[in-house]
Amino acid sequence: MDEFIKLLDPAYELIQYRIKEDKVIFHIASTITELECPFCERKTSKVHSIYEREIQDLPMQGKKVILLVDTRKMRCMNLDCSHKTFSEKHPFVAAKSKKTNRLIQNILYTSSQLSSLNASKLLKSENISVCKSSICDLLKKMPSIVDKSSVKMVCVDDFALRKRFSYGTVMINLENHRIVDMIPSRDTNDVCNWLKTFHNIEVISRDGAITYASAATNSHPDVIQISDRFHLIKGLSEVICKYIFREFPARVEIPLTESVTDEMKALYNTANRSLRIKFAHEKRREGLTISDIALLLHSSPKTIQKYLAIPEDQIPESKEIARERQHQLAIKQKEQEIKEAREMALAGYPIEQIASQMHRAHKTIQNYLNPDFSVTNGHYNVRIPGKLAPYENEVIKLRSQGLTYPQIHDIICKKGYTGSVASLRMFMQKERTRMHEQNETEKPHSEYVQRKSLCQLVYKKLEDIGTITVKQYQEV
C-alpha cells in the first residue's frame, strides 16, 4: 500500500489504512520537513498546528477511495512577512479542492462525452461521488480550446456582467450553437481587435447597435452582416403595431356578432331607474304579468308594483352624468367653431388668417376644413382593457340570467379574475349606457373591439386572445 501512495507523490508516506464498508481510507502525510512560505519565499520548519483534509481519489477495486492527508499549518519566521502562518500545499490536489487532480481529469473526460446529469449517474455507479452542479462548475473552469481558423459564421451580442454598470460581448458559433469566446467589454475598438483574431469569419449576425456594426466593418470589411432573428422579428412587429395605431381608432366599432335576446334587451334598456320604470310600463301594455316583468328585470314583484303605480306622466326624466354633459357641451362648441371656420374659408380667407382670428393652430384649422373630420374625440369613452376584459361577455350573459354581482364575481374568480365586485357593477353600468344610446331604427346594434387586441395578434394566435373572437376578427 505504501508503494501505491508513492505513485501519488514520492514525498508522501502511508501512516495507516482501513476498509470501511464500500470505502478504502488511507491516512497519509508528507515527509518534507521544510516548506517555503508562499508570501515571502523563505523556508521554515516550525509547525504551528496540524489538521486533516479529506480528499477523494480514483476508486480502487470498486470501492471509493478517501485520502486523509495530514496538513501542517506552518509558522513563518520572517518578521517582515505579511503573514505569520500559512498552510501546506499538496501537489496532487488544488487548494480548497476535495478531489485529486487525476480524479478531476477523469470526471472531465467522462462529462465531455455525456451530459452532466448522465455523467453524474455513471460516475456514481463507479463509486465516485459527484453531483450534476459540481460537474457543471468543473466544465466552466475548464479552458476551451477553439480552432479560430475554423470559425466562419458567428453571432455577436452583449451580456451583462453587472446590470446597468458593466457589459461584455459573447461570440456564438452559428453552425453548432456553442460559445466560441467572450470578452469583458463591448467598446468598438475592443470588439474590433477581438474580431480580427478570427481571420476566416464570413458571416456576422448582430443586433442593431452601432458598436457591433462599426466593429464588424472595421475588422472584416467584406463580411456579410445580417440582423439576428430576435431583432428582425421585433422590428417587424413594431412596424405592424405602428400601422395598426395609425389606421384604427382606440376602439373599432363593428356590427354585433351575436343576436340580442329579450333578456339582453331588458338588461341593456334598464340603465337607470327611469328606464326601468318605462320598461315595466311598456311590457305591461304588451300583456305581460307582473311576475313576467319581475323576471325580466331581475326584481321582486313588489318593486314592479311600485313601478306600475307611478303614472307615466310623472316618471322622472333620465339625467345625464356630469361627464356626458361636459362632452355634449364640448361637441357643440367645436361644431360652432368648425362652422365658423368653413364659412370664412368659403368667403376666401386663407388658412393663416382664419387661424389668427380664431386663435387656433394652423393644423387645427386644416382639420376643421377636412370634410372627414370627426367632432367627437377618438379617445372619448375609451376604456383601457383591464383584468375584466377576457370575462366581459360572460359577465353580460350571467347578469342577463339574473345572477347577482357577488355570484358572478365568485364564478369568474375561479377562472382567474382578480378584480373587485365594484368593477363588475361599473362595467355593466357603462355597457347599459352605451347600448341605450344606440337607436335601433337608425343603425344596428354594435360592439367594440379594442385596438390593443389587434396588436396582440402580431404576437399570439387568435384563439389565445380572450378579448377578441373569430367572428369579431372577421368583422374587423
C-alpha positions as CSV (number, residue, x, y, z in Angstrom):
1,M,0.0,0.0,0.0
2,D,2.9,2.3,0.7
3,E,4.0,1.9,-2.9
4,F,0.5,2.9,-4.0
5,I,0.9,6.2,-2.1
6,K,4.3,6.7,-3.6
7,L,2.7,6.6,-7.1
8,L,0.5,9.5,-6.0
9,D,3.6,11.5,-4.9
10,P,7.0,10.2,-3.8
11,A,7.3,12.7,-0.9
12,Y,4.3,11.1,0.9
13,E,4.1,8.1,3.1
14,L,1.3,5.9,4.4
15,I,0.5,6.1,8.1
16,Q,-2.3,3.6,8.1
17,Y,-5.2,2.4,6.0
18,R,-8.6,0.7,6.7
19,I,-11.6,-0.6,4.8
20,K,-15.0,0.6,6.0
21,E,-18.0,-0.9,4.1
22,D,-17.6,0.4,0.5
23,K,-14.7,2.8,1.3
24,V,-10.9,2.4,1.4
25,I,-9.5,5.1,3.7
26,F,-5.7,6.0,3.5
27,H,-4.1,8.2,6.2
28,I,-1.0,9.8,4.6
29,A,1.4,12.6,5.4
30,S,4.3,14.4,3.7
31,T,7.9,13.6,4.5
32,I,9.3,17.1,3.7
33,T,10.4,18.9,6.8
34,E,10.9,22.4,5.4
35,L,8.3,24.3,3.5
36,E,8.6,27.5,1.6
37,C,6.3,30.4,2.6
38,P,4.2,31.4,-0.5
39,F,4.3,35.1,0.6
40,C,8.0,35.7,1.2
41,E,9.5,32.5,-0.2
42,R,11.6,31.8,2.9
43,K,11.7,28.2,4.1
44,T,10.6,27.2,7.6
45,S,10.4,24.0,9.6
46,K,8.3,25.5,12.5
47,V,4.9,23.8,12.7
48,H,2.1,25.8,14.2
49,S,-0.6,23.0,14.1
50,I,-1.8,20.0,12.1
51,Y,-5.2,19.3,10.7
52,E,-6.7,16.6,8.3
53,R,-8.0,17.2,4.8
54,E,-10.5,14.6,3.4
55,I,-9.8,14.2,-0.3
56,Q,-11.5,11.8,-2.7
57,D,-9.3,9.9,-5.2
58,L,-9.8,7.4,-8.0
59,P,-11.8,4.3,-6.9
60,M,-10.0,1.0,-6.2
61,Q,-11.5,-2.4,-6.7
62,G,-14.9,-0.9,-7.0
63,K,-14.6,0.9,-3.7
64,K,-14.5,4.6,-3.0
65,V,-11.0,5.9,-2.0
66,I,-10.7,8.6,0.6
67,L,-7.3,10.2,1.4
68,L,-6.9,11.6,4.9
69,V,-4.0,14.0,4.4
70,D,-2.2,15.5,7.4
71,T,-1.9,19.2,6.5
72,R,0.5,21.3,8.5
73,K,0.0,24.9,9.3
74,M,3.5,26.4,9.3
75,R,4.8,29.4,11.2
76,C,6.8,31.9,9.0
77,M,9.9,33.1,10.9
78,N,10.4,36.2,8.7
79,L,9.5,39.2,10.7
80,D,9.0,41.3,7.6
81,C,6.5,38.8,6.0
82,S,2.9,39.9,5.7
83,H,1.6,36.6,7.1
84,K,2.6,34.9,10.3
85,T,1.3,31.4,9.3
86,F,0.5,29.5,6.1
87,S,-1.0,26.1,5.2
88,E,0.8,23.3,3.5
89,K,0.0,22.8,-0.2
90,H,-0.2,19.3,-1.7
91,P,0.9,18.8,-5.3
92,F,-1.8,16.3,-6.2
93,V,-4.8,18.4,-5.2
94,A,-5.7,22.1,-5.8
95,A,-6.2,24.5,-2.9
96,K,-9.6,24.0,-1.1
97,S,-10.4,21.2,-3.5
98,K,-11.9,17.9,-2.2
99,K,-10.9,15.8,-5.2
100,T,-7.4,14.9,-6.5
101,N,-6.3,16.3,-9.9
102,R,-6.3,12.9,-11.5
103,L,-9.9,12.3,-10.4
104,I,-11.0,15.7,-11.7
105,Q,-9.4,14.8,-15.1
106,N,-11.4,11.6,-15.1
107,I,-14.6,13.4,-14.3
108,L,-14.0,16.0,-17.1
109,Y,-13.2,13.3,-19.6
110,T,-16.4,11.4,-18.8
111,S,-18.6,14.5,-18.7
112,S,-17.2,15.8,-22.0
113,Q,-18.7,12.7,-23.7
114,L,-22.1,12.9,-21.9
115,S,-24.5,15.4,-20.4
116,S,-23.7,16.4,-16.8
117,L,-26.7,14.5,-15.5
118,N,-25.8,11.3,-17.2
119,A,-22.2,11.7,-16.3
120,S,-23.1,12.1,-12.7
121,K,-25.2,8.9,-12.8
122,L,-22.4,7.0,-14.5
123,L,-19.7,8.2,-12.1
124,K,-21.8,7.4,-9.0
125,S,-22.2,3.8,-10.3
126,E,-18.3,3.7,-10.2
127,N,-18.3,4.9,-6.6
128,I,-17.2,8.5,-7.5
129,S,-19.3,11.0,-5.5
130,V,-20.0,14.0,-7.7
131,C,-23.3,15.8,-8.4
132,K,-24.5,17.5,-11.6
133,S,-23.9,21.0,-10.4
134,S,-20.3,20.1,-9.5
135,I,-19.6,18.8,-13.0
136,C,-21.1,22.0,-14.5
137,D,-18.7,24.1,-12.3
138,L,-15.7,22.0,-13.4
139,L,-16.7,22.3,-17.0
140,K,-17.0,26.1,-16.7
141,K,-13.4,26.3,-15.2
142,M,-12.1,24.1,-18.0
143,P,-10.2,26.2,-20.6
144,S,-11.9,26.0,-24.0
145,I,-9.7,25.2,-27.0
146,V,-11.1,26.7,-30.1
147,D,-9.6,26.5,-33.6
148,K,-10.1,30.1,-34.7
149,S,-9.4,29.3,-38.3
150,S,-12.5,27.0,-38.4
151,V,-14.9,29.7,-37.2
152,K,-16.8,31.2,-40.2
153,M,-20.3,32.0,-39.1
154,V,-20.8,33.7,-35.8
155,C,-23.4,35.7,-33.8
156,V,-22.1,38.6,-31.7
157,D,-24.2,40.0,-28.8
158,D,-23.7,41.7,-25.4
159,F,-24.4,40.3,-22.0
160,A,-24.5,41.9,-18.5
161,L,-21.6,41.3,-16.2
162,R,-23.3,43.7,-13.7
163,K,-26.6,45.0,-14.9
164,R,-26.6,48.8,-15.8
165,F,-22.9,49.0,-15.0
166,S,-20.7,46.7,-17.0
167,Y,-21.2,44.6,-20.0
168,G,-19.3,42.0,-22.1
169,T,-19.5,40.5,-25.5
170,V,-20.1,36.9,-26.4
171,M,-19.5,35.1,-29.7
172,I,-21.7,32.1,-30.7
173,N,-20.8,29.7,-33.5
174,L,-24.0,29.6,-35.7
175,E,-23.1,26.2,-37.1
176,N,-23.1,24.3,-33.7
177,H,-24.7,26.9,-31.5
178,R,-21.8,26.8,-29.0
179,I,-20.0,29.7,-27.3
180,V,-16.7,30.4,-29.1
181,D,-15.3,33.2,-26.9
182,M,-16.1,36.1,-24.6
183,I,-14.5,39.4,-23.7
184,P,-15.4,41.7,-20.8
185,S,-16.1,44.8,-23.0
186,R,-18.4,46.0,-25.7
187,D,-16.5,49.0,-26.8
188,T,-16.0,49.3,-30.6
189,N,-12.2,49.2,-30.5
190,D,-12.1,46.2,-28.1
191,V,-14.6,44.2,-30.2
192,C,-12.8,45.2,-33.4
193,N,-9.5,43.9,-32.2
194,W,-11.1,40.8,-30.9
195,L,-12.8,40.0,-34.2
196,K,-9.5,40.5,-36.1
197,T,-8.1,37.4,-34.3
198,F,-10.7,35.3,-36.2
199,H,-9.4,35.6,-39.7
200,N,-11.9,33.4,-41.6
201,I,-15.2,34.9,-40.5
202,E,-17.6,35.1,-43.4
203,V,-21.0,35.9,-41.7
204,I,-21.7,38.0,-38.6
205,S,-25.1,38.1,-37.1
206,R,-25.7,41.1,-34.8
207,D,-28.3,43.4,-33.3
208,G,-28.8,47.0,-34.5
209,A,-26.2,48.6,-32.2
210,I,-23.7,50.9,-34.0
211,T,-20.9,49.4,-31.8
212,Y,-21.1,46.0,-33.4
213,A,-21.8,47.4,-36.9
214,S,-18.7,49.5,-36.8
215,A,-16.5,46.8,-35.2
216,A,-17.6,44.2,-37.9
217,T,-17.0,46.7,-40.7
218,N,-13.6,47.8,-39.5
219,S,-12.3,44.2,-38.7
220,H,-13.8,42.4,-41.7
221,P,-14.9,44.9,-44.5
222,D,-16.1,42.1,-46.8
223,V,-18.0,40.1,-44.2
224,I,-21.8,39.6,-44.6
225,Q,-23.7,41.3,-41.8
226,I,-27.2,40.1,-41.0
227,S,-29.7,41.0,-38.4
228,D,-30.4,38.4,-35.8
229,R,-33.8,36.7,-35.7
230,F,-35.0,38.4,-32.5
231,H,-34.3,41.9,-33.6
232,L,-35.7,41.3,-37.0
233,I,-39.0,40.0,-35.7
234,K,-39.1,42.7,-33.0
235,G,-38.6,45.5,-35.6
236,L,-41.2,44.0,-37.9
237,S,-43.7,43.7,-35.1
238,E,-43.2,47.3,-34.0
239,V,-43.8,48.5,-37.6
240,I,-47.1,46.5,-37.8
241,C,-48.2,47.8,-34.4
242,K,-47.5,51.4,-35.5
243,Y,-49.6,50.8,-38.7
244,I,-52.5,49.5,-36.6
245,F,-52.3,52.5,-34.3
246,R,-52.3,54.8,-37.3
247,E,-55.1,53.1,-39.2
248,F,-57.5,52.1,-36.4
249,P,-59.1,54.1,-33.6
250,A,-58.7,53.1,-30.0
251,R,-62.0,51.1,-30.2
252,V,-63.2,49.7,-33.5
253,E,-66.9,49.6,-33.8
254,I,-68.3,46.5,-35.6
255,P,-71.8,45.0,-36.1
256,L,-73.0,42.9,-33.2
257,T,-71.7,39.4,-33.8
258,E,-74.4,37.7,-31.7
259,S,-78.2,38.1,-31.7
260,V,-79.7,40.0,-28.8
261,T,-82.2,38.0,-26.7
262,D,-85.2,39.5,-24.8
263,E,-83.2,39.1,-21.6
264,M,-80.3,41.0,-23.0
265,K,-82.6,43.8,-24.3
266,A,-84.1,44.1,-20.9
267,L,-80.6,44.3,-19.4
268,Y,-79.4,47.0,-21.8
269,N,-82.7,49.0,-21.7
270,T,-82.6,49.5,-17.9
271,A,-79.6,51.6,-17.3
272,N,-81.2,53.6,-14.6
273,R,-84.4,53.8,-12.5
274,S,-86.3,56.0,-15.1
275,L,-85.6,53.5,-17.9
276,R,-86.6,50.5,-15.6
277,I,-90.0,52.2,-14.9
278,K,-90.6,52.9,-18.6
279,F,-89.7,49.4,-19.5
280,A,-92.1,48.0,-16.9
281,H,-95.0,50.1,-18.3
282,E,-94.1,49.1,-21.9
283,K,-94.2,45.4,-21.0
284,R,-97.4,45.8,-19.0
285,R,-99.1,47.2,-22.1
286,E,-97.9,44.2,-24.1
287,G,-99.8,42.0,-21.8
288,L,-97.0,40.6,-19.6
289,T,-97.9,39.8,-16.0
290,I,-96.1,41.4,-13.0
291,S,-94.2,38.2,-12.4
292,D,-93.0,38.1,-16.0
293,I,-91.8,41.7,-15.8
294,A,-90.1,41.0,-12.5
295,L,-88.3,38.0,-14.1
296,L,-87.1,40.2,-17.0
297,L,-85.9,43.0,-14.7
298,H,-84.5,40.6,-12.1
299,S,-86.6,42.4,-9.5
300,S,-89.2,41.4,-6.9
301,P,-92.9,41.6,-7.8
302,K,-93.3,44.2,-5.1
303,T,-90.8,46.5,-6.8
304,I,-92.7,46.1,-10.2
305,Q,-95.9,47.0,-8.5
306,K,-94.3,50.2,-7.3
307,Y,-93.1,51.0,-10.8
308,L,-96.5,50.4,-12.3
309,A,-98.2,52.6,-9.6
310,I,-96.3,55.6,-10.9
311,P,-98.3,57.5,-13.6
312,E,-96.5,57.7,-16.9
313,D,-96.6,61.5,-17.0
314,Q,-94.8,61.5,-13.5
315,I,-92.0,59.2,-14.4
316,P,-88.7,61.0,-13.6
317,E,-86.6,62.0,-16.5
318,S,-83.2,60.4,-17.1
319,K,-80.3,62.6,-16.0
320,E,-77.0,62.6,-17.9
321,I,-73.9,62.2,-15.8
322,A,-71.6,65.3,-15.5
323,R,-69.0,63.9,-17.8
324,E,-71.6,63.3,-20.5
325,R,-72.9,66.9,-20.1
326,Q,-69.4,68.2,-20.5
327,H,-68.9,66.1,-23.5
328,Q,-72.0,67.3,-25.3
329,L,-71.2,70.9,-24.5
330,A,-67.7,70.5,-25.9
331,I,-69.1,69.0,-29.1
332,K,-71.5,71.9,-29.6
333,Q,-68.7,74.4,-29.1
334,K,-66.5,72.5,-31.6
335,E,-69.3,72.3,-34.1
336,Q,-69.7,76.1,-33.9
337,E,-66.0,76.6,-34.4
338,I,-66.0,74.2,-37.4
339,K,-69.0,76.0,-38.9
340,E,-67.3,79.4,-38.5
341,A,-64.0,78.2,-40.0
342,R,-65.7,76.8,-43.0
343,E,-67.8,79.9,-43.6
344,M,-64.6,82.0,-43.5
345,A,-62.9,79.6,-45.9
346,L,-65.9,79.9,-48.3
347,A,-65.6,83.7,-48.1
348,G,-62.0,83.4,-49.4
349,Y,-60.0,83.8,-46.2
350,P,-56.6,82.0,-46.2
351,I,-55.9,79.4,-43.5
352,E,-53.3,81.6,-41.8
353,Q,-55.8,84.4,-41.4
354,I,-58.6,82.1,-40.1
355,A,-56.1,80.6,-37.6
356,S,-55.1,84.1,-36.4
357,Q,-58.7,85.3,-35.9
358,M,-59.9,82.1,-34.2
359,H,-56.7,81.8,-32.1
360,R,-56.2,78.3,-33.3
361,A,-53.1,76.4,-34.7
362,H,-52.7,76.1,-38.5
363,K,-53.0,72.3,-38.3
364,T,-56.3,72.7,-36.3
365,I,-57.9,74.8,-39.0
366,Q,-56.8,72.3,-41.6
367,N,-58.6,69.6,-39.7
368,Y,-61.7,71.8,-39.4
369,L,-61.8,72.2,-43.1
370,N,-61.4,68.5,-43.8
371,P,-64.8,67.0,-44.8
372,D,-64.0,63.7,-43.0
373,F,-63.1,65.4,-39.7
374,S,-64.9,63.9,-36.7
375,V,-66.2,66.2,-34.0
376,T,-66.0,63.5,-31.3
377,N,-62.6,62.9,-29.8
378,G,-61.4,59.5,-30.7
379,H,-60.4,58.9,-27.1
380,Y,-63.8,59.7,-25.6
381,N,-65.4,56.8,-23.8
382,V,-62.4,54.6,-24.5
383,R,-61.9,52.0,-21.8
384,I,-58.4,50.6,-21.3
385,P,-58.6,46.8,-21.3
386,G,-58.1,45.6,-17.7
387,K,-58.5,42.5,-15.6
388,L,-62.2,42.1,-16.6
389,A,-61.6,42.2,-20.4
390,P,-61.4,38.4,-21.0
391,Y,-64.6,37.9,-19.0
392,E,-66.9,40.7,-20.3
393,N,-69.1,38.6,-22.5
394,E,-69.5,36.1,-19.7
395,V,-70.4,38.8,-17.2
396,I,-73.1,40.2,-19.5
397,K,-74.5,36.7,-20.1
398,L,-74.6,35.8,-16.4
399,R,-76.1,39.1,-15.5
400,S,-78.9,38.6,-18.1
401,Q,-79.7,35.3,-16.5
402,G,-80.4,37.1,-13.2
403,L,-77.3,36.3,-11.2
404,T,-76.2,38.8,-8.7
405,Y,-72.8,40.6,-8.9
406,P,-71.3,38.7,-6.0
407,Q,-72.4,35.4,-7.6
408,I,-70.8,36.4,-10.9
409,H,-67.7,37.5,-9.1
410,D,-67.3,34.1,-7.5
411,I,-67.7,32.3,-10.8
412,I,-65.2,34.3,-12.8
413,C,-62.7,34.4,-9.9
414,K,-62.5,30.6,-10.2
415,K,-61.4,31.2,-13.8
416,G,-58.6,33.6,-12.9
417,Y,-60.3,37.0,-12.4
418,T,-58.6,39.0,-9.6
419,G,-60.6,42.3,-9.7
420,S,-63.4,43.5,-7.4
421,V,-67.2,43.3,-7.4
422,A,-67.4,47.1,-7.8
423,S,-65.6,46.7,-11.2
424,L,-68.4,44.5,-12.4
425,R,-71.1,47.0,-11.4
426,M,-69.2,49.9,-13.1
427,F,-68.7,47.8,-16.3
428,M,-72.4,46.9,-16.6
429,Q,-73.5,50.5,-16.0
430,K,-71.3,51.8,-18.8
431,E,-72.4,48.9,-21.1
432,R,-76.1,49.7,-20.4
433,T,-75.4,53.4,-21.2
434,R,-73.6,52.6,-24.4
435,M,-76.3,50.2,-25.7
436,H,-79.1,52.6,-24.7
437,E,-77.6,55.4,-26.7
438,Q,-77.9,53.4,-29.9
439,N,-81.1,53.9,-31.9
440,E,-82.4,50.7,-33.3
441,T,-84.2,52.4,-36.2
442,E,-81.1,54.3,-37.4
443,K,-78.3,51.7,-37.1
444,P,-77.9,48.1,-36.0
445,H,-76.6,47.1,-32.6
446,S,-72.9,47.3,-32.5
447,E,-70.0,46.3,-30.3
448,Y,-66.4,47.4,-29.9
449,V,-63.1,45.6,-30.4
450,Q,-60.1,47.1,-28.6
451,R,-57.2,48.2,-30.8
452,K,-54.9,46.6,-28.3
453,S,-56.4,43.2,-29.1
454,L,-55.5,43.7,-32.8
455,C,-51.9,44.4,-31.8
456,Q,-51.8,41.2,-29.8
457,L,-52.5,39.3,-33.0
458,V,-48.9,40.1,-34.0
459,Y,-47.5,38.0,-31.2
460,K,-50.3,35.5,-30.4
461,K,-52.7,33.2,-32.1
462,L,-56.3,34.3,-32.4
463,E,-57.6,31.5,-30.1
464,D,-55.1,32.6,-27.4
465,I,-56.5,36.1,-27.1
466,G,-59.5,36.3,-24.8
467,T,-60.6,39.9,-25.8
468,I,-61.5,39.1,-29.4
469,T,-63.4,36.3,-31.1
470,V,-63.2,34.8,-34.6
471,K,-66.4,36.5,-35.6
472,Q,-65.2,39.8,-34.3
473,Y,-61.9,39.5,-36.2
474,Q,-63.8,38.7,-39.4
475,E,-66.0,41.8,-39.0
476,V,-62.9,44.0,-38.4
